[in-house]
Amino acid sequence: MSGNRTLVPFDTGDEITVYAGEKGMRFLLVSGKPIEEPVAWHGPIVMNTQDELRQAM
């Protein structure tokens, strides 16, 4: 069970089941293959390294 504005990360598998309450629900499902690269983020900016972040800011 999860609440409003909640991220639910999944691992492997090929299906999910979702049940809505009396008020219904909205959700966003995002799927993709891992890119196997380092990730560095600060606020809305996402780069591969801290140096790239500093340059972007």
C-alpha positions as CSV (number, residue, x, y, z in Angstrom):
1,M,0.0,0.0,0.0
2,S,1.3,3.5,-0.8
3,G,0.2,7.1,-0.4
4,N,0.0,10.3,-2.3
5,R,3.2,11.4,-4.1
6,T,5.0,8.2,-3.4
7,L,7.7,6.5,-5.6
8,V,7.5,2.7,-5.6
9,P,10.6,1.2,-7.3
10,F,10.2,-2.3,-8.7
11,D,12.9,-4.8,-9.6
12,T,12.4,-7.5,-12.3
13,G,9.1,-8.8,-13.5
14,D,6.7,-8.5,-16.3
15,E,3.5,-7.2,-14.7
16,I,2.0,-5.1,-11.9
17,T,-1.4,-5.1,-10.3
18,V,-3.0,-1.9,-9.1
19,Y,-6.2,-1.5,-7.1
20,A,-7.9,1.9,-6.6
21,G,-9.9,3.0,-3.6
22,E,-13.4,4.6,-3.6
23,K,-12.0,7.9,-4.9
24,G,-10.1,6.3,-7.8
25,M,-6.5,7.0,-8.5
26,R,-3.9,8.4,-10.9
27,F,-0.5,7.0,-11.4
28,L,2.5,7.2,-13.8
29,L,4.3,4.0,-14.8
30,V,7.8,4.5,-16.1
31,S,9.9,1.7,-17.4
32,G,13.2,1.3,-19.1
33,K,16.5,-0.6,-19.1
34,P,19.3,0.6,-16.8
35,I,21.9,2.7,-18.6
36,E,24.6,1.5,-16.2
37,E,26.2,5.0,-15.9
38,P,27.0,7.1,-12.8
39,V,24.3,9.6,-11.7
40,A,24.8,12.8,-9.9
41,W,22.0,15.2,-9.2
42,H,21.3,18.5,-7.6
43,G,17.7,19.8,-7.6
44,P,16.3,19.3,-11.1
45,I,19.7,19.0,-12.7
46,V,21.0,15.4,-13.4
47,M,24.5,14.7,-14.8
48,N,27.0,11.9,-14.6
49,T,29.6,13.6,-12.3
50,Q,29.8,16.4,-9.7
51,D,32.1,18.3,-12.0
52,E,29.4,18.3,-14.7
53,L,26.9,19.6,-12.2
54,R,29.1,22.5,-11.2
55,Q,29.6,23.4,-14.8
56,A,25.9,23.3,-15.5
57,M,25.2,25.6,-12.5
